[in-house]
Each structure stands twice: as C-alpha cells, then as structure tokens.
C-alpha cells in the first residue's frame, strides 16, 4: 500500500491537471466538478471501510473542511498566465506556509470545538 498525504483524491487531481494542462478552461471546470465528487466518493468508501453503516455528518463535515477549500484555489489558477510574478522577500515566502497553517489550525479549533 502506498502511503501519501492525499490518497486517491490527490492522485486523481494530479492526473486531471496533467492531462488537461494545455486546456486551462477544461482543466478548471473538470477540477471544479471532480473535487466535490472525489471527496464524497473517498469519504463514503473510507467510512464504509471503517465499519459505519451510515456516515456520521460530523465526520463527513470534518473531512470536508480539509478538502473542499481546494475549490478556492481554482480562480487563482485561472488567473495564472505562465509568467513569473513580482519577486517578494524571501522571509515572506518562508513565513507564509507555517503562518497559514497556524491560521487554519486556529479556525478549525474554533469551528470544530463548538
């Protein structure tokens, strides 16, 4: 078994992006449909495999909070023209990733602990 961060859904999206890379409109439209469909498919089979006869909505929503915001990246991908943008300071690049993870963690704690 191959262990990865994204499993089936991530692999499927990578393949979609690769095969449709020359037609950006088709790629984005397919991704907009595929992200929710693949997420539902993955959640359904994962929770069935875990032994749930009915999938608890809380678990489905908890998983969706992680996956579905990927849809928010599609407008940004649509605006990308293939050229390098403005150069920004290196410290901002290195600080963005842990900073956005901290913000996401705080948001999840506030939303899911209610």
N, C-alpha and C positions, 0 to 999 in steps of 0.2 A: 504494500500500500504506500502510495506517495503522500507524504505529509507536506502541506503548504498552508499559507495564510488564507487563501481564498477558496480552495477546493474546486468543485465543479463549476461554480458560477464564475469565478475569476478566470479559469481556463477558457470557458466558453466566450467570455467577453474579450479576452485577448485574441482568440481566433476570429471573432466577429470584426474587431478593429483591424486585424491584419488583412483579412480577405477583402474588406471593403475600404481599404486605406486610400484608394485612388478616387473613390466617390464619397466625398465627405457627407453629402446630404443623406445618402443611403445608409452610411455608417451611423450617423447620429440618430436617424429615425429608427433603425434596427435596434440600436442600443437603448433608445427610449422605451421601446416595447419589451426588449429582452431583459432589462434589469428587473422590473417587477415580476415578469413571468418566471425567470430563472430563480429569483428569490423565493417566490411562492412554491415552486417545484422543489427547490432544495429544502425549504423548511418542512414541507409536507413529508418528504421521504425521510428526512433526518428524525423528525418526531415520531413517525411510524416505526422507524428502526429502534428508537429508544423505548418503544412499547406503549406509547399513548394511543388510546383508541380514538380520542378526539383531541385535537391540538388546542391546548390552552391559549387563549388570546393573548395573555400576558407574555408568554414565551414567544409567540409569533411577533408581537409588537417589539419585544426586546431585541430580537434578531433583526427586525426591520429598521430599527433606529441605526443599526450599524451599516446596513446595506443600501437602503433606499436613498440616502443623501447623495449617493453617486450620481443620481439624476441631475443634481445641481451643477455638476461639472460639465454637462452637455452644452449649455450656452457658451461657456468659456472655450470649450473645444471648437465650437462653431466659429468663434471669432479668430482662432489661430490661423495665421496666413503662411506659416512655414518659415518666417524670418525671426531672427533673434531680436528680442526686445531691448529696452534700456538696461544698461548694466547697473545693478544695485549693489550696495555694500555687502561684502562677504558675511559680516556679522549678522546681517538681517536674514540672509539665506540660512545660516546655521541656527538662528534663533526661531525661525518660523515653525519648523517641524515640531520641536518639543512644545513650543508655545501653543500651537493649535491643538496638540494632543491634550494639554492641560485644560484648555477651554472646553474641548469635547468631553473630557472626563468630568469636569465640574457640571456641565449641562446634563450629562447622563445621571450623575448623582442627584441633582435637583429634580429631574423628571421622574426617575425610577424609584426614588425612595419615598415618594408620597404615599 
